[in-house]
Amino acid sequence: MPHLHIASFKAPAFPAAADGVTFHYMAENTLHDDEKLIAASIGEKEFFLLLKRLPDKTLLKADKISRPSATHYVKRALQAYAGLVGLEVLASNVDSGEANMHLGNDSALWSIHDFERDFPTDREIRIEVGFGSGRHLLHQAKANPEVLFIGIEIHKPSIEQVLKQINIQQLDNILLLDYDARLFLELVPSNLAGRIYVHFPVPWDKKPHRRVIGEAFIAESIRVLKPEGKLELRTDSDNYFAYSFETFMALNQNHIEIYKNRALEVSSKYEDRWRRMEKNIYDVLMHNEELSGPLEAIAPFAFNAIAPDPERLEALNGSTLRFDEGFVHFERLYRTDDGRAMFRLSMGPYARPEHLYLILGDAPRYLPTPPVRSRTNARAHQLLIEALHG
Ligand SMILES: C[S@@+](CC[C@H](N)C(=O)[O-])C[C@H]1O[C@@H](n2cnc3c(N)ncnc32)[C@H](O)[C@@H]1O
């Protein structure tokens, strides 16, 4: 990740702008004054730069919770900040060259909020979960130009690599999303998807709750798939195959197909490796036969002005509030140089919490974006409001 190793830190008078980047304010960790956040924005992208004083060096880098998926934003903000205040840079891994031209156009990279605002419903969609190197996704998109493909990944370098290929190959029927696919499904309108591909998911043998396939994922898939649509699991893991088979078979009514060592038109990087090792590859195809009811709407997460007393905030710092399916954890408390308080939070379902900031004051808001409007996040948001009001 891009970072600058600097001789000493300097701050401008906020707000300040340079090279298309605006720096709004600075926030200091109330328990560790060696950690500060600088709020930056480029167009609609808002994120923090993190200043960290370690025993042997001072680093300026992207804050990992709020950093945008495309690293060129972070590089630009680091360079702009260094130029603005005249930082003495001792070492840097930020190349001074132009942002990668292929990443310049990242219109295929959607945020979860783009989908929340305006989910594309004008044509059939197919969803690929964990597309990795993207071979299967790119191949399918080229072969089916009338279908919109939504590729979901949590590994940023894979997203950048596939984004680059989308631009090089000028494909206009792929959208990429940097998000947990299990949460994403909760937002997809019902009866829309022709296929959901889950190819070579991480087996998580020691932490099965982290697996993509599970009861909730299957239930959401059935809702999201149109009648005749299919969920396609492909795996080299005997364990994952056995576990998924059992989970699918536990459903009340179901139609599944199973294949062993079925050849597809395109083989992924993982698949090539397993084939060289002569491992078996299993496919489980679940056919959907149901027409589902509409997706339940959840209101946007709003706040009234919150001016809690400083003692309450300090008491909340480090604490965790729990409910049946999820929690709110107040990880760190910050004070901004314009007099506001700010929390770093993790909240939502235990298996897939959101990590984000809450800036308090007259118009409290989450940063970089509010939590996704899922049922468990709605409960966590409510609990958070109650805790802040006391
Ligand atoms: C073993 S790789 C397989 C990649 C690709 N499908 C292939 O066949 O080469 C699994 C991928 O799933 C991604 N992944 C794991 N959990 C995920 C989740 N909950 N949502 C989206 N992607 C996920 C990982 O980042 C990883 O790239």
The ligand as a MOL file (V3000), in Angstrom:
LIG
                    3D

  0  0  0     0  0            999 V3000
M  V30 BEGIN CTAB
M  V30 COUNTS 27 29 0 0 0
M  V30 BEGIN ATOM
M  V30 1 C -9.7070 -19.2720 -4.0310 0
M  V30 2 S -10.1080 -17.7680 -4.7890 0 CHG=1
M  V30 3 C -10.8750 -18.2490 -6.3160 0
M  V30 4 C -10.8780 -17.1410 -7.3350 0
M  V30 5 C -11.5660 -17.4510 -8.6660 0
M  V30 6 N -12.9910 -17.7180 -8.5040 0
M  V30 7 C -10.8830 -18.6120 -9.3710 0
M  V30 8 O -11.5630 -19.6070 -9.5820 0
M  V30 9 O -9.7150 -18.4780 -9.6850 0 CHG=-1
M  V30 10 C -11.4700 -17.2230 -3.7980 0
M  V30 11 C -11.7630 -15.7330 -3.9750 0
M  V30 12 O -12.9530 -15.4060 -3.2780 0
M  V30 13 C -12.7860 -14.1260 -2.6770 0
M  V30 14 N -13.7290 -14.0690 -1.5480 0
M  V30 15 C -13.6680 -14.7690 -0.3760 0
M  V30 16 N -14.7270 -14.4830 0.4120 0
M  V30 17 C -15.4910 -13.5900 -0.2790 0
M  V30 18 C -16.7190 -12.9100 0.0020 0
M  V30 19 N -17.3580 -13.1190 1.1590 0
M  V30 20 N -17.1980 -12.0520 -0.9180 0
M  V30 21 C -16.5380 -11.8390 -2.0900 0
M  V30 22 N -15.3800 -12.4580 -2.4110 0
M  V30 23 C -14.8640 -13.3230 -1.5280 0
M  V30 24 C -11.3180 -14.1100 -2.2740 0
M  V30 25 O -10.8270 -12.7940 -2.1530 0
M  V30 26 C -10.6560 -14.8590 -3.4250 0
M  V30 27 O -10.2080 -14.0040 -4.4490 0
M  V30 END ATOM
M  V30 BEGIN BOND
M  V30 1 1 1 2
M  V30 2 1 2 3
M  V30 3 1 2 10
M  V30 4 1 3 4
M  V30 5 1 4 5
M  V30 6 1 5 6
M  V30 7 1 5 7
M  V30 8 2 7 8
M  V30 9 1 7 9
M  V30 10 1 10 11
M  V30 11 1 11 12
M  V30 12 1 11 26
M  V30 13 1 12 13
M  V30 14 1 13 14
M  V30 15 1 13 24
M  V30 16 1 14 15
M  V30 17 1 14 23
M  V30 18 2 15 16
M  V30 19 1 16 17
M  V30 20 1 17 18
M  V30 21 2 17 23
M  V30 22 1 18 19
M  V30 23 2 18 20
M  V30 24 1 20 21
M  V30 25 2 21 22
M  V30 26 1 22 23
M  V30 27 1 24 25
M  V30 28 1 24 26
M  V30 29 1 26 27
M  V30 END BOND
M  V30 END CTAB
M  END
